[in-house]
Amino acid sequence: MTISNGGSVDLRSDTLTRPTAAMRRAMAEALVGDDVYREDPTVNALEERVAELFGHEAALFVPSGTMGNQIGLRLVCEPGQEVLGDADAHVLTYEMGAAAALFGLSSRTVVSEGGRLSADQLIAQVRPHGDWHLTATAAIAVENTHNRGGGLVQPLAELERLFEWSRTAGVNVHLDGARVFNASVASGVPLSTYGRLADTASVCLSKGLGAPVGSVLVAGAERIAAARLWRKRLGGGMRQVGVLAAAAAYALGHHLDRLAEDHEHARLLAERLGVDPATVETNMVVVDDVPAPAVAEAARAQGVLVGQVSARRVRLVTHLDVDRAGVEHAAKVLTQVIGDLAGR
Ligand SMILES: *Cc1c(COP(=O)(O)O)cnc(C)c1O
């Protein structure tokens, strides 16, 4: 059994992976230069590769998914205009109000069914440009897979319908693709298809792919040129950052297909815990109606770490640092812990 952080099976998040020995070697050997001067060959190569994967002209390496998302939104939304998204969207829930605090972007939300995208529901809320009464909707944010939706993969037909409609309405679509790699592996939909259905997209190398740091924003060349200025303005201009881009490139090259294993592990966990397998599409298992703090504490005492989403909801995320034996161990501990707490 692979022992994860601190000797535990850590299912709190897929951000908790640590770079493997081979990844560290790739980092140590990376060719580097000053990336603010655009002279880091490893960063340049990574940006080109990710742009190509998603079928866009250009890309920008950024320190975090939050920075990728917020710059992405700023590129397609002017101060005083609004971003429309679902009420549980990461960009509007977990990014510290950045769109408003940094850029003066207004936001408008719809309450979705467990994060599932409904094009009609969003379209119905879009406010037109050029009306002096209304805050214009400039951008729609979609999230795939959906984090608070328990890792659900957005239906391709809805993404297509929304994007086609957006062309006629002059509205841009931003994809929060922190886990779009999981979506692609689970659905078989190519990354380029997901890329084609967004004007700007932020994708994370530091989630399931296992890089220690880094996200990439993809868009058209002109937008990425503007994004480069925003990144600098936000203090995200990094220097010999090829050491990190090398980790990201290694992750893309070696850890993409194996996401299927994480998905398999999540299904296995669900099965053992009696969670409806239909709710497990990728690498997350949501366990509802349990006393979350008590479950987390009792499981921790036995070396299993889980995420607490709310007082009655626990989240388990499978990843690179949790192998089959770790999953079996976690299933055993959690079954016992949840059973004991229910029996009290
Ligand atoms: C993790 C995550 C992000 C970005 O998070 P950072 O910690 O800023 O890298 C964005 N969107 C979703 C859905 C995420 O899960």
PDBQT file of the ligand as one rigid body, heavy atoms in Angstrom, charges set to zero:
ROOT
HETATM    1  C1  LIG A 401      -9.101  23.436  -7.667  1.00  0.00    +0.000 C 
HETATM    2  C2  LIG A 401     -10.062  24.096  -8.555  1.00  0.00    +0.000 A 
HETATM    3  C3  LIG A 401      -9.733  25.315  -9.177  1.00  0.00    +0.000 A 
HETATM    4  C4  LIG A 401      -8.434  26.053  -8.974  1.00  0.00    +0.000 C 
HETATM    5  O1  LIG A 401      -7.909  26.000  -7.738  1.00  0.00    +0.000 OA
HETATM    6  P1  LIG A 401      -6.442  26.531  -7.341  1.00  0.00    +0.000 P 
HETATM    7  O2  LIG A 401      -6.320  26.016  -5.964  1.00  0.00    +0.000 OA
HETATM    8  O3  LIG A 401      -6.486  27.998  -7.436  1.00  0.00    +0.000 OA
HETATM    9  O4  LIG A 401      -5.449  25.944  -8.286  1.00  0.00    +0.000 OA
HETATM   10  C5  LIG A 401     -10.647  25.844 -10.041  1.00  0.00    +0.000 A 
HETATM   11  N1  LIG A 401     -11.812  25.226 -10.292  1.00  0.00    +0.000 NA
HETATM   12  C6  LIG A 401     -12.149  24.065  -9.736  1.00  0.00    +0.000 A 
HETATM   13  C7  LIG A 401     -13.429  23.419 -10.107  1.00  0.00    +0.000 C 
HETATM   14  C8  LIG A 401     -11.290  23.451  -8.844  1.00  0.00    +0.000 A 
HETATM   15  O5  LIG A 401     -11.637  22.302  -8.285  1.00  0.00    +0.000 OA
ENDROOT
TORSDOF 0
